[in-house]
Amino acid sequence: MLDALGLDHLEETVYRQLVGAPSANLEELAEAADLDGYAVSAVLAALEGKGLVARASAGQDRYVASPPAVALGALLVQRQDDLRRAQVEMTELAGLYRGSVARRDVADVVDVVHGTEAIAQRFAQLQYSAKKCIQALQKPQAAVVTREDADEAERAALERGVRHDIVLERSVFDTPGIYESIDSGLEIGIELRVVPSVPLRAFIVDREIALIPLMNSEHKTVQDALLLHPSGLLDAITALFDLIWSSAPKLVATPEGAVETAADRLEPLDTKVLSLLLAGLTDASIGAQLGLSLRTVQRRVRQMMDRAQVDTRLQLGYEAGRRGWL
């Protein structure tokens, strides 16, 4: 946890051992940390240089920890000063960058990012830099980062108050078990909508920059991506997103185990079934995503239709909106 202050794992381990003891010599520290004496000696020298340990007055072969509030506090102040200087430098560089962008010609408003690692790195940079909103058009088979990395970045952005608006192509639901991931995204505040198809993959940050992954049609992988800077092309991509978003039905999630008490509310499972139904999924696809048999899905839809006193699924969608079921 102290890596933010510049300590590596071994330094933190040895320092923690010393904090919990009145004093210790090299052999005692090596045994407690399960390290060899040479490694501990090098770590102690590094900690001395950072002011985190000192030689005990009782003997030069014993060490004591410096008070954490003093020693770590000094490192914290130093890091804060470094961050402030970096922020000033970033502001100056951003000004220079804006000036260079203004002088770009048409060919310079698009950067080509080549290779899966470079695309994943740029994707992460964009997500962590978002301040207001992230908007995306998503098709299947286009992941450029692992699900774990994406979840971490999404949660960090949501905690900063960044809005997430994602449009999914319906074929995304052909992936077995995908609804579990989608449902967890809904629960943490991501708004998801579904359309029959989207024309391209796009990841837009703060409506100021966009990453467009390009699928290799032969290998079905993303090997290249376009990075769009402020331009008429970026304006066209954001306008396309707005057009698709405005007409797409949204998905909703109900926490597992929730109990609805209002007379005109649906059970959590029915809410999910209805949400996927209105998103255009077939009964078989809904059953596959929610772990239900085809007959169970059809029975629950029929029960909702009876409850809404309608004869068709089209009427059910209208009644669901009117009654506030979604």
N, C-alpha and C positions, 0 to 999 in steps of 0.2 A: 504493500500500500504506500510505501514511502518512495516509490520510483518517481513520483511527481516532484520530489525534492532532490532528485539526482542520485539516489542510492540504488545500487543494484541489489539483486536477491541475497547474495552472500553478505554484503555490508549490512543490510537490514537484519539478517539472521543473527550475526555476531553482536550488533548493537542491542538487539532485543535481549540477548543472553546477558549482556553486561547491565542493562537497565534493571533486570530482575535479580541481580546479585550485588552484594556490597563491593566486591572486587573479584577479579579472576586472573589467573595467569594463562599463558598460551596453551598449555596442555589441557587445562580445564575447559577452556573455550572450544578447543578442537574436539574434545570428547563430547561435549554438550551439543555441538553443531554437526557432529559426525563428519568432520573434515580433517585433512592432514594438517600438521603443524605449519608447513610451508604456506599453504593457502591462507590459513588464519593469520599468519604473520603479515602477509601482503595486504589482507583486508584491514588489519589493525593500523597499518601504516597509512592506508587510504583514509580511514576514519579519523586518525590523528590530524591528517592534513585538512579535514573538513571541520575540525573542532568538536567532534562528537565523542571522542574518548581522550583520556589523559593517563599518565603514569601515576599509580598510587604512591602517596608519600611514604608508605610503609616499605616500599621496595620497588626498584626499577623493573622487576620482572612481573609486576602485577598492574592491571589496568582497571580503571573505573569509567563509568559512563558520565558524560557531561549531562546536566539537567536537560531533559527533553524540551521543556518550555523555553529554555534559553537557546540551546544549540539548534534545535529544529526551527524555533521561531526565527533565528537569524537566517537560516536557509530559506524559510518561507518568504521573508522580506526580500531577500536577494532574488528569488524567483519572481516575485511580484514586480520588482523593478525591471527585471529582464523582460517580463511580459509587457509592461508599459512601454519600454523602448521598442519592443517588437511591434506593438500596436501603432506607435508613431511611424515607424518605418513602413508598416503595411499601408497606412493611410497615404504616405508619400508615394509609394509604389503604385497604389490604386489610382492616384491622380495622374501619374505618368502613363499608366495603362489606358486610362480613359482618353488621354490625349492621343495616344498612338492608335486607338480604335477609331477615333474620329478621322484619322488620316488614311484609314484602310480603303483599298479599292474593293470591288465586288469579289474578287477571288480570295480576299483575306478574311471574309466574314465567316468562313467555314474552315475548321481544323479537322484533319483526319487523324483519328486515334487508332493505332494498329496493334493487334494482339490482345488476347483475353486478359492478361495481367494488367496491361496499361488501361484497358477499358474499365476493369474492376476498380483500379486505383482512382481513375477520374470520377467514376460513379460515386465512390465513397467521399471524395473531396467535395463534390457538389452537394451530396446529402448533408454532410456535416456543416457546410457553409450556408445552408438555407436559413433565411430569416423570417419569411412570411408564409410562403406556400410552396408545396410540391405538387405538381400535376403530372399525370402519366397516362399514356395509352399502352395497354399491355396485351400482348399476344402470347400464346404458349411457346415453349422451347426457346426462351430468350433470356434466361438467367445469366447475368454477368457477375453476380456475387453469390456466396452461399446464403442459405436461408437464415443461418445464425447471424451472419454479419449484417444482413438486411434488417433483421428484427432489432438488433442493437442500434443501428443507425436510425431506424424509424422511431424507436422509443426515445432516443436522445433528442431528435427533432421535435417530437410531440411535446416533450417536457419543456422545450423552449417556446412552445406555443405555435409551432409551424403547422399549418393546415395541410392535410394530405387528401387530395381528390384523385381517385384512380378509376379509370374506365377499363373494364375487363372485356376481352372478346369471349363470347360464349363458349368457344372451344377450349378455353382454359379449364372448364369443368370436366373435360374428358380425362384429365389427369387424376388417377385414383387417389382419394384421400385429400384432395386439394381444399375441400371445404373447411377442414379443420384449421388450416393455415389462414384461410380467408376469414373465418369466424373469429379467430384470435385477433386479427387486424381490426375487425369491426369493433370488438370489445375495447380496444385501446384508443379508439377515436378516429380511425381512418374511414373516410367515406368512400364506398365502393359502388359503382354502377356497372350495368352489364348491357352490351349491345350485341347483335348477331355477329358483327365483324368490325374490326378497326383497320384502316388502310395502312398503318405503319406503327412501329414502336417508337415511343417518344417519352423522354423524361425531362420535364421543364421545371426549372428552379427560379422562384421569385419572378417569373415571366421575363427574366433578363438573360437567361442562357438555357440551352437545351442540348441534351445528348440523344442522338438518334442511332440506336444499334442497328447494324445491317446483318441480316441473316444470310449465311452461306447456304444457298439452295441445295447444293450437292451434299454437304456434310451436316446440315441442319444445326449449325453452331454459329455463334457470333464471334467473328474474327476482326471486324472493323466497326468503327462508329464515327459519326459526324458530330462535331461540337459546334453548335451554331451560336454566334455572337449577335448582339443587337443589330438587327437589319430587317429589311422587308421580308426575308425568308423566315426569320424567327417570328415576326408578326403573323405570317401565314400559318405557321405551326400552332401558335397559341389560339388563333381564330378557329382553326380546325378543331382543336380540343374543346373550345367553348361551344361550338356547334354540336359536337357529338354529346358532350356532357349535358346540355340543356334538354335533350330528348331521351336520355337513357334512364330506365327505371333503376332505383337504388336498392341495394341489398340491406337488410336489417338483421340484427342479431339479438337474441334474448339469452341472458345468462342461464347456464345449465342449472336446473333445479329450482328456477324461479317459480313462484306460485302466483298466478293471476287471480285477483279477487273481484275485479269489476265484472259486471254481468255481461258486458259487450266487449270483452277482451278475449284474445285467443290464447291457447296454451303455447308455451315456448316452442314446442316442436311444430305446431301448426303454423306459427309465425315463420319459421324457417322454410317449411314446405311451401307456403304461399309466396314468400319472397323469391325463392328459386323458380317457382312456377311462373310468376310474372316476369322474371328475367328471361323466360323463354326456354328453360330446360324441359326435357321430356320427363315423363313420370319415371322411366327407367333410370335416367341420369340423376334425378332427385333421390331416388332410392339408393343408388350406388354411393352418393356423397354423404347421405345421412345414415347409412346402414339399415335401411328399411327395405322390406320386400315391395315388389311392384303393387301387389294387392293392398298392402298397408297404405301406400301413398294414395292410391285411387280411393280407398275408403275414407281417408282423412279429408281429401279434396271434396268428396261427395258430402261428407258431414258439414264442411264449411259452406258448401252451396245450399244445403238444407237450412243451415242456421241463418244464412243471408236471404233465404227465400228467393233463390234465383235458379234458372234452369240451365244456364251456360257458363262456361268458365270466363268468357268475356264479361258477362254481367257480374261474376264474382269479383273480378278485378275492379270494376267500378264501385261495387258495394264495399270492398275492402278499403278503398280510398275514402269513401264517404263516411264510413264508420270509424276511421282512424285505426284500422288494424295494423297498418304499416307506417 
